[in-house]
Amino acid sequence: MPNTAIINRRALENLDKTVYTPKREQLKARTLFGSYKVPAGTKTYTYRVMTETGVAKIIANRGTDIPLTDADMTENSQGIITFGLAANYSVTEIQEANLAGQNLDTIQGEAIARGMADFEDQLVFKGDTDHNIPGLVTAAGQEVTLDTPFTDSKGNTSDPKTLLNELKLAKQKITQLNGYSDVKPVLALPAVAYDALDVEYNDYQPRTLIELLNSRGWFSQIVKVNELAGADNKGKDLAMIFDNSPVTAQILDAQPVTRMQTEYRNMTYTIPYAEQCGGLIVRAPQAIVKVHGI
């Protein structure tokens, strides 16, 4: 039967040419740590840390008990891995995309970039024990357990005054170290703990707890890091307080995300991308505090 309608249904549709994607959390690794670069193809990075000791003392005339200085050198190595992700589309899909005014390279490129960055963030924060790559969470460091968690079993924020004092004590684990008195460490929190700071300090102090923390200048940054949810060895949330200067920690980079040679087979294109990274170099674990019981 012929279609005798003056206007067909397709003509009444409004096709939005924008391709929408759900919002995703901003990745934090590259905003918190600098980069240490080694040549592409490097498999292992080795660094040395020297610890010097020695204190002078009063000596008697012709005394022979002059104290000596000592320097201990420790050597550490960690691996560098190659990880990748590929775009794949057929000749037909390219033709259809062209007809629809869409650029497959752009669409796939954004997905590639996000997928590679997601893997990199996990590597920096959690490491990879199979390839001898430490992460911020898994590296050695100081351990602190809060007496009062950030929230109760119903998700209500605990006493702000207590939380403020506990965070101060945890921060001092770093700032009271010899040579670290002027350091303003980073406070990194999982989402639930971060949101718990958005509460008024008390009825007489209208500012929120996070505003008070910022005004006191204890931390250089207070950031939400999703990788810290369920990150301790018991599957519980974990907070981290750490110095993020290059002396303490840097991301180990060998090769940035690189487009490799396109493969063509059975009327299908495959475009691989690869990156070489060694996660996080943690040179001064004493300047990292893991806060449990949050």
N, C-alpha and C positions, 0 to 999 in steps of 0.2 A: 504494500500500500504506500503510495507516495506521501512524502511529508509536505502537507499543504499549509503549514504554519507560516505566517508572514515573517516572524522573528523566531529563530531557533533558541533553545535553552542556553547554548554555549555563549550566544551573543549577550545574554543577560548576566553572565558571570563577569566579575572583576578579578582578573588575575594579578596578584601582587608580585612584582618582579623581584622583590627583596627576599632573600633566603634567610630565614631567622634561625638562630641557634640559641639554646638555653645559656643563661649566664653561668659562669664558672668562677670559682675563687681565684684571686690573683696569687700566682706562685711567688714564694718568698725567698728562695735560696739565693738568687742573684742580687736581690736587694739588700741582703744581710752580709754577704761575704764577697771579698774581692777574689781575683783570679791569679793563679800562679801557672804560667805557661811553660810547657816542655814540648820538644819536637814531636810531630805526628809520628806514630809508629812506636813510641816509647812504651814498653811493657811494665816497667817497674820504676818507681820514684823512691830515692833514698835520701834522707836528710839526717843531719847530726845536730844534737843539742848539747851545749856545754853548760855544766853547773860548777860555779866556782865557790870555794869555801876558804875561810882563813880570817882570823881575828888577831890583831896585834895585842901585845900585853907589855907591861913594864918589866924590864930586865935589870938585873943587878950588874954592877961593874964586873967585867970579865965573865958575865954569865954565858952559859952555853945552851940554855934552854929556849932559844929563839923559836917562836912558833913558825910553822911553814904553811904556805898556801897550797891548795890542792884544786885540781880541776878534773871533773869527771865528764867524759864524753860518751854519750849514748847515741846509737845509730838505729834508725827506724826505716822500714821500707813498706810500701803499699803498692797494690796493683793498679793497673789502668785497663779498663775494658772498652770494647767497641760495642755499641748498641745501635740499632737501626729501625727504620720504619719505611714502608714503601707505598706510593700511590699506584693505583691500578685502574685503567679504564680501556674500554674497547673502542674501535673505530666508530661503531654505531653510536656509542655514548658521546663521543666527541662531536659527531654530526648533530645529534639531538640537542646538545648543549649550545652549539653555535646557533641553531635555529631559535632557541629560547633566549638567546642573548646572554648566556651564562659563560663564565670563564672557569673551566674545570681546573686549570693550573692554580688559580687563586683559591678556589674552594678547597681543593685537596691540599694545597700548600699550608693553609691555616690549620687544617687538621693534623698535618705532619708536624708543624711547629709546636702545637699544643701537646701532642702525644710524646714528642721527644722531651719537651720541658717537664712534663709530668714525671717521666722516668728519671730525669736528672734530679728533680726535687726530692724524690724518694731516695735516690742514691746519696745525696748530700746529707739528708737528715737521718736516714736509717742505715746507710752503708750496705755492704754485701760481703758477708763473712766467707762465702765460697770463693771469692776472688781477693781476699785480704784487703778489703776496702772499709775503713771505719766510717761511721757517720756521726753526726753531732750527738745523737741519742745513744749510740752504741760505744762511742769512744770512752776511754777512762775519764773520770772527773770526780768532783766532790759530790757527796750524796746528802740530801737534807729531806726530812719528812716533817710536814707541818703537823702541829698539834691540833689545829682546827682547820677542816677543809673549807674551800671557798663556798661551797653550797651544802645544804642539808639534803636529806633523802628526797625531799619534795622540790628541790631546785631553788630554794630560797637562799639568798645571800647571807653568809655568816656575819658576825659582828665586824663592821668595817675597821674599827680600831684595832682589833686583834689581827685582822688580815694585814693591815698596814705595818704593824710591828713585826709580823712573821716575815713579810717580804723584805723588810729592812735587815733583819738578822740573816736571811739567806743571801742578800746582796753583799753583806759584810764578809761573807766567806771569801769573796774575791778582793774587796777593797781593803781588807786588813792584811792581805798578803804583802810581803816585802816588795816594794816597787810598783804596787797597784793602787796606791792610795788615791790617785787622781783619775782612775779609770771610771767611766760611766758605762756599765755593762748594758746589754740588751735584755729585756724581759720578754720571753716568748711564751704564749699561752694558747691552749686549745680553746675552741669557740666558747664552751660553757663557762670556763673560768674567766675568759676575757669579758664576756657579757656580765658576769657577776660583779665586775668592778664599776659598772654603771649604776651605782646606788649612792644616795646621799650619805655623807659621812655621819651626820646626826641632825637632830632637829635644829641645832644652833649653827650648824655649818652646812649651808645649802649646796656647796660644791660636792660633786661626786667623788668617789674614791679614786677613779682614774685621773680626774682633774687635779686632785691633791698630789698624786704620785708625780704627775708631769710638772707641777709647780715646784716640787721639792728637788727636782733634777737628779734623782737617784739613778735614773736609767736614761740612756741615750735614745732608746726607742721602746715602746710597748706595743707588741705586734701579735696578731692572731695567726697561728700556724696550725693548719688542720692536721698535719702529720703527727702532732703531739697527742692527738686523741687515741687513747688505748695504747700508748707507746712504751710504757714501762714493762719490765719483765713479767708482770702479773696481769698484763692487759688493761691496766688502769691508766687514766689520763696523767700526763706528765707536764710540768712546767720546766722551762730552762732559763737560767740566768748565765750570761756568758759575755766575755770580751770578744769582740769581733774584729780586732785589729789584725793586720797581716802577720804579726809575730805569733799570735795565738792560733789563727785558723785561716785557710784560704781554700778555694775550690781548685782542684788540680785539673787543668785543661791541657789536652794534647791536640785535639782536632775539633773545631766547631762543627755544627751541623753542616754537612756538605752533601750536595747533590751528586750522586754517582751516575755512571753511564746508563742511559735508558735501554731497557731490554724490550724487544718486539718479538712476539710469538703468537701464532694463531689469531692474528688480527687484534691483538691486545698489547697495550703498552704498560710496562712496569717501570716505575721510576723510584729507585731506592735512595734513601738518605741515611747517612751514618754520622755518628759522633764518637769521639774517644775522650773519656773522662775518668778520673780516679777518685771521684767523690770529694770528701773534705779532708784536707791535711790538718790534723790537730797537733800542733807543735807544743802547746802549753795546756795540757788537760787540767792543771790546777786552776785555770781561769774559767772553768766550766762547772756550773752547779746544776745538778738534776734535782728538781723539787718534787717529791712524791707526796701522796696524800692530799691532793688538791680537790 
